[in-house]
Amino acid sequence: MKIIVCVKQVPDTSEVRIDQKTGTMIREGVKSIINPDDLSGLEAALRIKDKNNAEVIALSMGPKQADNALRECLAMGVDRAILLSDRAFAGADTWVTSLVLSKAVELLSPDLVICGRQAIDGDTAQVGPQIAEHLNLPSVAYVSDIKLESNESLVVKRMFEDGYQSIRVKTPCLLTVLKEINEARYMRVSRIYNAYKADLVELWDNSTLGFDPLVLGLKGSPTKVKKSYTKGVKTAGKVFDVPPKEAARIIADKLKENYIL
Ligand SMILES: Cc1cc2nc3c(=O)[nH]c(=O)nc-3n(C[C@H](O)[C@H](O)[C@H](O)COP(=O)(O)OP(=O)(O)OC[C@H]3O[C@@H](n4cnc5c(N)ncnc54)[C@H](O)[C@@H]3O)c2cc1C
């Protein structure tokens, strides 16, 4: 079985600051990490590999420094790590990001593609399902458990706030996984040494993928960002020290006032 895990290098958002004048993220000096959901996706793939001898490939689109995230994936135990990097990809929205990733997926022809549910910086949760759409693959989102039935089918658990669905899905397919699916393993010391010693990350640019540059980057992106800004801090709430019935009436009145009821 061949498994691709899509891995995004993201700024550690607990440290992110916004430039109040331009409304853009200040990236200088901000530590980069592997998107947390993707670490869980990697762990899920590596657990399948441990039991079933699968080949696991980490795939990322990003600037050259995303190479670091992929070395971490190699140190965790993936067999190959591929970085899609080209000046023509810069400025891509989710549509173009998923288009580029899907071309690489098509070239690699896997049985299973695993994405994180959501990236902690872009936060759209669109890229996984869009890759599936570009390739006409069946996809299941919000996955919290994966059981391999055979090379041809999986049974996955799809988590909701109030329950879950158990779904049998045929391969090749794409899953987007929740962070809660598992706890990712640490990198192995011997593997860290190998991952950093040699140039093991494969670099694919647009000459490998073969896109017309006009469909890539900012030019090919249908999303236009008009403005981005930090949400203002809310003032402290009002406390009503009243009996429960009176409190319920006040809440209901407020909801009606705001057209929620
Ligand atoms: C007009 C426009 C211009 C932009 N320009 C830039 C830019 O110049 N530089 C920039 O960094 N961002 C840019 N972005 C943001 C960028 O488009 C998104 O970060 C990216 O498309 C992923 O979307 P997301 O973060 O919402 O991922 P989500 O859809 O939330 O991610 C879900 C999952 O998809 C996979 N995934 C997502 N992105 C990648 C990736 N790159 N590689 C591998 N797997 C991935 C991961 O498994 C992830 O967990 C731009 C956005 C817009 C709208």
The ligand as a Tripos MOL2 file, in Angstrom:
@<TRIPOS>MOLECULE
LIG
   53    58     1     0     0
SMALL
NO_CHARGES

@<TRIPOS>ATOM
      1 C1         -5.1150   35.1470   -2.6180 C.3       1 LIG1
      2 C2         -4.3140   34.3490   -1.6600 C.ar      1 LIG1
      3 C3         -2.9310   34.4110   -1.6920 C.ar      1 LIG1
      4 C4         -2.1580   33.6540   -0.8060 C.ar      1 LIG1
      5 N1         -0.8140   33.7180   -0.8570 N.ar      1 LIG1
      6 C5         -0.0720   32.9820   -0.0330 C.ar      1 LIG1
      7 C6          1.3490   33.0260   -0.0680 C.ar      1 LIG1
      8 O1          1.9280   33.7490   -0.8720 O.2       1 LIG1
      9 N2          2.0610   32.2610    0.8230 N.ar      1 LIG1
     10 C7          1.4110   31.4480    1.7170 C.ar      1 LIG1
     11 O2          2.0880   30.7570    2.5030 O.2       1 LIG1
     12 N3          0.0620   31.3820    1.7720 N.ar      1 LIG1
     13 C8         -0.6830   32.1260    0.9380 C.ar      1 LIG1
     14 N4         -2.0330   32.0660    0.9980 N.ar      1 LIG1
     15 C9         -2.6420   31.1310    1.9390 C.3       1 LIG1
     16 C10        -2.7040   29.7790    1.2560 C.3       1 LIG1
     17 O3         -3.5220   29.7970    0.1430 O.3       1 LIG1
     18 C11        -3.2890   28.7540    2.1960 C.3       1 LIG1
     19 O4         -2.5420   28.7640    3.3820 O.3       1 LIG1
     20 C12        -3.2110   27.3780    1.5600 C.3       1 LIG1
     21 O5         -3.9680   27.3320    0.3900 O.3       1 LIG1
     22 C13        -3.7280   26.2960    2.4630 C.3       1 LIG1
     23 O6         -4.9960   26.6300    2.9350 O.3       1 LIG1
     24 P1         -5.2640   26.4640    4.4620 P.3       1 LIG1
     25 O7         -4.0860   27.0030    5.1780 O.co2     1 LIG1
     26 O8         -6.5940   27.0140    4.7560 O.co2     1 LIG1
     27 O9         -5.2260   24.8700    4.6120 O.3       1 LIG1
     28 P2         -6.3840   23.8830    5.0410 P.3       1 LIG1
     29 O10        -7.2990   23.6740    3.8970 O.co2     1 LIG1
     30 O11        -6.9820   24.2790    6.3440 O.co2     1 LIG1
     31 O12        -5.4500   22.6000    5.2270 O.3       1 LIG1
     32 C14        -6.0010   21.2920    5.3490 C.3       1 LIG1
     33 C15        -4.9190   20.2870    5.0920 C.3       1 LIG1
     34 O13        -4.4930   20.3600    3.7220 O.3       1 LIG1
     35 C16        -3.0900   20.0650    3.6310 C.3       1 LIG1
     36 N5         -2.3790   21.2370    3.1430 N.ar      1 LIG1
     37 C17        -2.7700   22.5240    3.1170 C.ar      1 LIG1
     38 N6         -1.8100   23.2960    2.5620 N.ar      1 LIG1
     39 C18        -0.7890   22.4830    2.2370 C.ar      1 LIG1
     40 C19         0.4960   22.6690    1.6550 C.ar      1 LIG1
     41 N7          0.9250   23.8690    1.2820 N.pl3     1 LIG1
     42 N8          1.2860   21.5800    1.4770 N.ar      1 LIG1
     43 C20         0.8780   20.3450    1.8750 C.ar      1 LIG1
     44 N9         -0.3170   20.1080    2.4300 N.ar      1 LIG1
     45 C21        -1.1380   21.1560    2.6110 C.ar      1 LIG1
     46 C22        -2.6290   19.7150    5.0450 C.3       1 LIG1
     47 O14        -2.7550   18.3280    5.2280 O.3       1 LIG1
     48 C23        -3.6460   20.4750    5.9060 C.3       1 LIG1
     49 O15        -3.7880   19.9420    7.2070 O.3       1 LIG1
     50 C24        -2.8090   32.8360    0.1560 C.ar      1 LIG1
     51 C25        -4.1980   32.7980    0.2200 C.ar      1 LIG1
     52 C26        -4.9470   33.5530   -0.6670 C.ar      1 LIG1
     53 C27        -6.4370   33.5000   -0.5590 C.3       1 LIG1
@<TRIPOS>BOND
     1     1     2 1
     2     2     3 ar
     3     2    52 ar
     4     3     4 ar
     5     4     5 ar
     6     4    50 ar
     7     5     6 ar
     8     6     7 ar
     9     6    13 1
    10     7     8 2
    11     7     9 ar
    12     9    10 ar
    13    10    11 2
    14    10    12 ar
    15    12    13 ar
    16    13    14 ar
    17    14    15 1
    18    14    50 ar
    19    15    16 1
    20    16    17 1
    21    16    18 1
    22    18    19 1
    23    18    20 1
    24    20    21 1
    25    20    22 1
    26    22    23 1
    27    23    24 1
    28    24    25 2
    29    24    26 1
    30    24    27 1
    31    27    28 1
    32    28    29 2
    33    28    30 1
    34    28    31 1
    35    31    32 1
    36    32    33 1
    37    33    34 1
    38    33    48 1
    39    34    35 1
    40    35    36 1
    41    35    46 1
    42    36    37 ar
    43    36    45 ar
    44    37    38 ar
    45    38    39 ar
    46    39    40 ar
    47    39    45 ar
    48    40    41 1
    49    40    42 ar
    50    42    43 ar
    51    43    44 ar
    52    44    45 ar
    53    46    47 1
    54    46    48 1
    55    48    49 1
    56    50    51 ar
    57    51    52 ar
    58    52    53 1
@<TRIPOS>SUBSTRUCTURE
     1 LIG1         1 GROUP 0 **** ****
